[in-house]
Amino acid sequence: MPRASARKSPAASRHADTVRFILFEARPAGLTFDQLVRSSELSASQARSGLACLRDTIAEQGWPPLIWTRADGYKFCSDAAELQAYEVSVIREKLTEIRRFITGVVAPHATLQPKGRWIKHLNTQLGSVESTLDVIADYMDA
């Protein structure tokens, strides 16, 4: 099955164009999700679909990255420090998700089936992912 980015529907592409246009108009300020929905006259579902499709096409079009911050909402950003702060915050969020998955699902599974080949492999791989994300999350630009 093709990746999600290769399965873009024409509707999602239209919504992405609308979202991109609205965000480019708002630059350098950002828009909260509610402001984006109101400005674009899209439904919340259409705006989410447009954001997802837009994220998939940004790199291939050479546009600045799209980030979200609590203070500014969604915006295009080319400031290196702001991008790094966003990337580290996303990595920390994913690290928390992985750790909760390990402690809430994988560890109890390993207790139930300590000799299971699958759970040993999963535990090893997730431990590696956790370690890598932990190094990135603690990175500070010196």
C-alpha positions, 0 to 999 in steps of 0.5 A, a space after each residue: 500500500 502506498 504511503 499516505 503522502 502518495 494517496 493525496 485526494 484531490 479534495 485534500 490537495 484543494 484544502 491544502 492549497 487553501 490552508 497554504 494561501 491563508 497561512 502565507 497571507 498571515 505571515 509572519 504571524 501564525 493562526 490558531 486552528 480556530 482562526 485558520 478554520 474561520 479564515 479559510 471557510 473550511 470545516 474543521 475536518 477539511 482544515 485538518 485534511 489540508 494541514 496533513 496534505 500540506 505537511 506532505 507537500 512542503 518539502 517537495 515544493 521547497 516551502 518553509 516548514 510548517 510548525 505549530 506553537 501554543 503562542 502563535 498557532 500554525 505558521 511557516 517558519 524559517 528561523 533556525 532557533 525556532 525550528 530547533 525548539 519546535 523539533 525538540 518539543 516534538 521529539 520530547 512528545 514522541 519520547 513520552 508516547 514511546 515510554 508510555 507505550 513501553 511501560 503500559 503495553 510492552 512491559 506487561 506483555 513481556 511479563 506475560 510472555 517472558 520467552 516470546 521471540 516477538 516481545 524480546 525483539 520489540 523490547 530491544 527495538 523500542 529500547 533503541 528508539 527510546 535511547 535515540 530520542 532521549 539523546 535528541 531530546 536532551 540536545 542543547 545547541 552549545 
